[in-house]
Amino acid sequence: MIEEIIYIESDQTNPYYNLALEEYLLFRVKKKQCILYLWQNLNTVVIGRNQNCWKECRINQLKENGSYLARRVSGGGAVFHDEGNLNFSFLVEQNDYALDKQVDVILLALQKLGLNAVKSGRNDLTIEGKKFSGNAFYEKNERCLHHGTLMVNVDVRKLSQYLHVSNEKLQSNGVSSIRARVANLENFCKEGLSVTCLKEKLVEAFGEIYGLTPLKLGMEQIKYSDLQESIDKFSSWEWVFGRKINFQYEISKKFAWGEVVFQFNVNRGKIVTVGVYSDAMNSDLIAAIPAVLKGCIFEKDNICAALSQVPACDRAEKKIMQDLGELIGEQEF
């Protein structure tokens, strides 16, 4: 039985820091203790542990806009975080894990705001059939994590911009997101709603559901040095992009000099093999391309840099390589 409840509010909006702090709290939660962690990320797409990031979001747009791509430890689908979204995490030992009770904290907090939300399936919370919260779960070393999103006033334009990707030419064995109709909580509040107000109600509900007084853990008690290893992990290329997920990506286009088809086979974020097929007359030029792309990171700039290494002997071949570089540059991955 839980005998102590603690809450902590992150004062950072960097996703790698916040995910590191979540992991830090998970492995330090004590027996008969439950921690409620509240946090926000700035312009971030967060994907599930086993998802293919190239399939779930427009990576290049995130990069160009100075936004983040992060991968969490739990499963589930891709979500967009901005400062209009509040994330919650319940951290507790396995023996005291109680999903229904944890969900009740969220539902009671919303009731205090005049909102009648319901649990939908295992992972979602909805109002009037529209999803405002997705939940995910993780367990390790007899410690459990239940975390999720609460859309207060998320910029849905950015959500659609980053998350909705055309996948006709990508085949992957990664877990895919299930898109749902989403809505902000403020749309259901006559007097509006702020993230600050929602935080206050969550802490109140936390105490009432568990019948205990929530104790605050201040950020000043967290040493950055204790999080550094986890921050390095969550921000690393290997963690975000280098998961062991095989996928194939195909690109094709017809030019004045002929048609070309690229078929990339990618694993751990790098091109394992690539087939380049074309009816262009410059067969030796086309045949030289796969060798320079093999082992290349599956990212526009890297692919274009590799293509620039293919020797073009005359004006016609230089035109072909220029067109191929522009074709790669047009892609959304």
C-alpha positions in Angstrom: 0.0 0.0 0.0 1.2 3.5 -0.9 2.3 5.4 2.2 3.9 8.5 0.6 3.1 10.4 -2.5 5.6 12.9 -4.1 5.2 15.3 -7.0 7.8 17.1 -9.1 7.5 19.7 -11.9 10.3 19.9 -14.4 11.5 23.5 -15.1 13.1 22.4 -18.4 11.5 22.0 -21.8 14.3 20.0 -23.4 13.0 16.5 -24.2 16.3 14.7 -23.6 16.6 16.2 -20.1 13.0 15.5 -19.3 13.2 11.9 -20.4 16.4 11.5 -18.5 14.8 12.9 -15.3 11.9 10.5 -15.8 14.3 7.5 -16.0 16.2 8.8 -12.9 12.9 9.0 -10.9 11.8 5.6 -12.1 14.9 3.8 -10.7 14.9 5.8 -7.4 11.3 5.5 -6.4 11.1 3.8 -3.0 8.9 1.1 -1.6 5.3 2.2 -0.8 5.9 5.5 -2.6 4.3 6.9 -5.7 5.8 9.8 -7.7 3.8 12.1 -10.0 6.1 13.8 -12.5 4.8 16.7 -14.6 6.8 18.0 -17.5 6.6 19.8 -20.9 8.7 19.6 -24.0 9.2 22.4 -26.6 8.2 21.5 -30.2 9.1 17.8 -30.0 7.9 14.6 -31.8 8.2 11.7 -29.4 8.1 8.2 -30.9 7.6 4.9 -29.2 10.5 2.6 -28.4 10.0 0.4 -31.4 8.8 2.8 -34.0 10.4 3.8 -37.3 11.0 7.5 -37.1 11.1 8.0 -40.9 7.6 6.5 -41.1 6.1 8.5 -38.3 7.2 12.0 -38.9 8.8 14.5 -41.2 12.3 14.5 -39.8 13.7 17.1 -42.2 11.0 19.6 -41.3 11.7 19.1 -37.6 15.4 19.7 -38.2 14.8 22.8 -40.4 12.5 24.3 -37.7 14.9 23.7 -34.8 12.5 21.2 -33.3 13.3 17.9 -31.6 12.9 14.2 -32.3 13.0 12.0 -29.3 12.4 8.3 -28.5 11.0 7.2 -25.2 11.5 3.9 -23.4 7.8 2.8 -23.6 5.9 1.5 -26.5 2.9 3.1 -28.3 2.6 5.7 -31.1 4.1 9.0 -32.0 2.9 12.2 -30.3 3.7 15.9 -30.7 4.6 18.0 -27.7 4.7 21.7 -27.4 4.1 24.0 -24.4 0.4 23.6 -24.8 0.8 20.0 -23.9 1.3 18.7 -20.3 3.0 15.3 -19.8 2.4 13.3 -16.7 4.3 10.3 -15.4 3.4 7.9 -12.5 6.4 6.1 -11.1 5.9 3.3 -8.6 7.2 -0.1 -7.6 5.5 -3.1 -9.2 3.7 -4.2 -6.1 1.9 -0.9 -5.7 1.2 -0.3 -9.4 -2.5 0.5 -9.9 -3.4 1.7 -13.3 -7.1 2.4 -12.6 -6.1 4.5 -9.6 -3.6 6.5 -11.6 -6.1 7.1 -14.4 -8.6 8.3 -11.7 -6.2 11.0 -10.7 -6.4 12.4 -14.2 -10.1 12.0 -14.5 -10.7 13.7 -11.0 -8.5 16.6 -11.9 -10.5 17.2 -15.1 -13.8 16.8 -13.1 -12.6 19.7 -10.9 -12.4 21.7 -14.1 -15.9 20.7 -15.1 -14.7 18.2 -17.7 -16.2 14.8 -18.0 -13.6 12.6 -19.6 -13.6 8.8 -19.9 -11.0 6.1 -20.4 -11.1 4.7 -24.0 -9.5 1.3 -24.5 -6.2 0.7 -22.7 -4.3 3.7 -23.9 -6.5 6.8 -24.5 -8.6 9.3 -22.6 -11.4 11.1 -24.5 -14.1 13.7 -24.3 -17.1 13.5 -26.5 -15.3 10.9 -28.5 -12.2 12.9 -29.2 -8.8 12.0 -27.9 -6.9 14.4 -25.7 -4.5 12.0 -23.9 -2.5 9.0 -25.1 -0.9 6.7 -22.5 2.0 4.3 -22.6 3.7 1.9 -20.1 7.1 0.5 -19.2 8.4 -1.9 -16.6 11.9 -2.7 -15.6 13.6 -4.1 -12.4 10.2 -4.3 -10.7 9.5 -0.7 -11.2 6.6 0.6 -13.3 6.1 3.7 -15.4 2.8 5.0 -16.7 3.0 8.2 -18.6 0.9 10.2 -21.0 0.0 13.4 -22.7 -2.7 16.0 -21.9 -3.5 18.3 -24.7 -4.4 21.6 -23.2 -3.9 24.0 -26.2 -1.5 22.2 -28.5 -0.8 23.8 -31.9 -2.7 21.3 -34.0 -1.3 22.8 -37.2 2.2 21.8 -36.2 0.9 18.4 -35.0 -0.5 17.7 -38.4 2.6 19.2 -40.2 5.1 17.0 -38.4 3.2 13.7 -37.8 1.2 13.1 -41.0 3.5 11.4 -43.4 2.7 9.7 -46.7 3.9 6.1 -46.4 3.1 4.7 -49.8 6.7 4.2 -50.6 8.0 3.0 -47.2 7.6 -0.5 -45.9 8.7 -1.1 -42.3 8.5 -3.7 -39.6 8.4 -1.0 -36.9 5.3 -0.4 -34.9 3.0 2.1 -36.6 0.9 4.8 -34.9 -2.9 4.7 -35.1 -4.1 8.1 -36.0 -7.2 9.3 -34.0 -9.3 12.4 -33.9 -7.7 14.7 -31.3 -8.9 17.8 -29.5 -7.5 20.3 -27.0 -9.0 20.3 -23.5 -9.5 24.1 -23.7 -12.1 23.6 -26.4 -14.4 22.1 -23.7 -13.8 24.7 -21.1 -16.1 27.7 -21.2 -13.7 29.9 -19.3 -10.5 28.6 -20.9 -7.8 26.4 -19.4 -4.1 26.9 -18.7 -1.4 24.3 -18.1 -0.7 25.9 -14.7 -4.3 25.4 -13.6 -4.3 21.8 -14.8 -1.1 21.1 -12.8 -2.7 22.4 -9.7 -5.8 20.2 -10.1 -3.7 17.2 -10.8 -1.7 17.6 -7.6 -5.0 18.1 -5.7 -6.5 15.0 -7.2 -3.3 13.0 -6.6 -3.7 13.7 -2.8 -7.5 12.9 -2.8 -7.3 9.7 -4.7 -4.5 8.3 -2.5 -5.7 9.9 0.7 -2.4 11.4 1.4 -0.7 14.8 1.3 1.5 15.3 -1.7 5.0 16.2 -0.9 6.9 18.4 -3.4 10.3 17.4 -4.7 12.1 20.6 -5.8 14.2 20.7 -8.9 17.0 22.1 -6.8 17.3 18.7 -5.3 18.1 17.1 -8.7 21.8 17.2 -9.7 22.4 17.6 -13.4 25.5 15.4 -13.1 23.2 12.5 -12.0 21.2 12.8 -15.2 24.1 13.4 -17.7 24.5 9.7 -18.7 20.8 9.4 -19.4 20.7 12.7 -21.3 23.6 11.5 -23.5 21.7 8.3 -24.2 18.3 9.9 -25.1 20.0 12.6 -27.3 22.3 10.2 -29.1 21.9 9.3 -32.7 22.1 5.6 -31.8 19.1 5.8 -29.5 16.9 8.1 -31.7 17.7 6.8 -35.1 19.9 3.6 -34.7 17.3 1.2 -33.5 17.3 -2.3 -35.1 14.4 -1.7 -37.4 14.6 -2.8 -41.0 12.7 -0.9 -43.6 12.7 -0.2 -47.4 12.2 3.2 -49.0 11.6 3.7 -52.7 12.0 6.9 -54.7 11.3 7.2 -58.4 11.0 10.0 -61.0 11.1 10.5 -64.7 13.5 13.0 -66.2 14.3 14.1 -69.8 17.3 11.7 -69.8 15.3 8.8 -68.4 13.6 7.3 -65.4 15.3 6.4 -62.2 14.2 4.3 -59.2 16.0 4.1 -55.8 15.2 1.2 -53.5 16.9 1.7 -50.1 17.2 -1.1 -47.6 17.9 0.6 -44.2 18.7 -0.8 -40.8 19.8 1.0 -37.6 19.5 4.2 -39.6 22.1 3.3 -42.2 21.8 2.2 -45.8 22.6 -1.5 -45.9 22.0 -1.9 -49.7 20.5 0.2 -52.4 19.2 -0.7 -55.8 19.4 2.0 -58.5 17.4 1.2 -61.6 17.3 3.5 -64.7 16.8 3.4 -68.5 19.3 6.2 -68.9 21.9 5.7 -71.5 24.7 6.4 -69.0 24.7 2.9 -67.6 28.2 3.1 -66.0 27.3 6.2 -64.1 24.1 4.7 -62.7 26.0 1.5 -61.8 28.5 3.5 -59.7 25.9 4.9 -57.4 25.1 2.0 -55.0 28.7 1.6 -53.9 29.0 5.2 -52.6 25.6 5.0 -50.8 26.2 1.7 -49.0 26.8 2.4 -45.3 25.6 6.0 -45.6 23.3 7.5 -42.9 19.8 7.6 -44.2 19.5 11.4 -44.2 19.3 13.9 -47.0 22.6 15.8 -46.5 24.5 12.5 -46.1 23.0 10.9 -49.2 23.6 14.1 -51.3 27.2 14.3 -50.1 27.8 10.7 -51.0 26.2 11.2 -54.5 28.6 14.1 -55.1 31.5 11.6 -54.9 30.3 9.8 -58.1 32.5 11.0 -60.9 30.6 12.7 -63.8 32.7 12.8 -67.0 30.7 15.3 -69.1 27.9 17.8 -69.1 25.2 15.1 -69.6 26.4 13.1 -66.6 26.8 16.2 -64.4 23.1 17.0 -65.3 22.1 13.5 -64.2 23.9 13.8 -60.9 22.5 17.3 -60.3 18.9 16.0 -60.9 19.5 13.0 -58.6 20.7 15.3 -55.8 17.6 17.5 -56.2 15.4 14.5 -56.2 16.8 13.4 -52.9 16.5 16.9 -51.6 12.7 16.9 -52.4 12.1 13.9 -50.1 10.4 14.3 -46.7 12.5 11.8 -44.7 
